[in-house]
Amino acid sequence: MATLQKIRTRGGLLVAIVIGLALVAFILGDLFQSGSSLFTRGRLEVGSIKGETVQYPDFQKKVEELAEIYRSNTGQSQLDEETWTQVRQQTWETMIREKVMGDVYDDLGLTVSTEELFDMLQGNNIHPIIQQIFSNPETGTFDRGAVVNFLKNLESGVSPEQRNYWLYLERQIVSERMQSKYNSLISKALYV
């Protein structure tokens, strides 16, 4: 009987404590689930490369750039889901390669000089991609004048899409050249 009396007199306090704990749990749960900047960074992570996190906005920007290049190459205005998957996969692999191999190239002191890039774009050793893009449709031969005219108009006379495409090509050519230099260095360093 005395126990029942204690429960009756202190029951209100017990109910108030339970309701208070429920409110605190609700508020803390909402704080962790909301768009608070303290907790959102972890939700926007796409992945991690060499211990550095890759945020979704940065990744999505690169995906959109590559998708625009793909659209201009194929002439499509919309990409299907399979193509989007390929673009995302290629973007991720490129980001990994740039981060991992970029550090290796820096450690080894490998670079592509401006003279070397000029030679691959306009000089004597034209890169095959540039040869293909700037070949004369009637004769099928490489037209060096078309490259020079395009580069003269690059700043003001071409569309932003063409300019972005050209910068993408330059990055790909430099990346390919760095990879071939690295492969050559490794192959010549091995001794059987």
Phi, psi and omega in degrees: 000318180295327179292317178298322179294320178295319179296318180296319184283328182254006180297320179298319178295319179296316179295320180296320179294316179297315180295320178298316178296321179295319179295317178298317178297320179296315181294316179295320177297318178293323179297317180287334181269343185282184183275027180299135185294337180292327187251351184283329183305319180293329180281339181268003179286130175271319181182193182222134177236116181054040177084355178259130181283147176251118182276149182302316180300320179294316180296315182295324178298316179291325177297316180296320178299314180292323178296322178295320177297316180297318179299317181290329177290320185265343182080009179275148176264333179235146178252141177280173186295323179296319179293320177300320179297317178296320180295317178297317180296316179295321178298314180297315179297322178295318179297320178295312181299316180298317183288310185289307184287331177301318177294321179295315179299318179296317180297324181275348181078022179280132177216166171246115184285164178295325178295319179294318177294318177301318180297324180282338182263323185225349189275219184273334183249068184293134178293143182303326179296316180294320177300319181291316183291319186255035175270148179289124184296329182282316185261336181080007179265158181290135180248097182296326179297325178295322178294314181298315179298318179298315182292327177294324181269004186299320184286322187234333190265358181243161180287159177300327179295317179294321179296314178298321179297316180297315179297323176297315179300316178301315179298319180293319179295316178297316180298316179295320180294318178298318180296319180291324176297316180296314179298320178295318179298315181293316183295325180279344179274342180279139179229126181258000000 
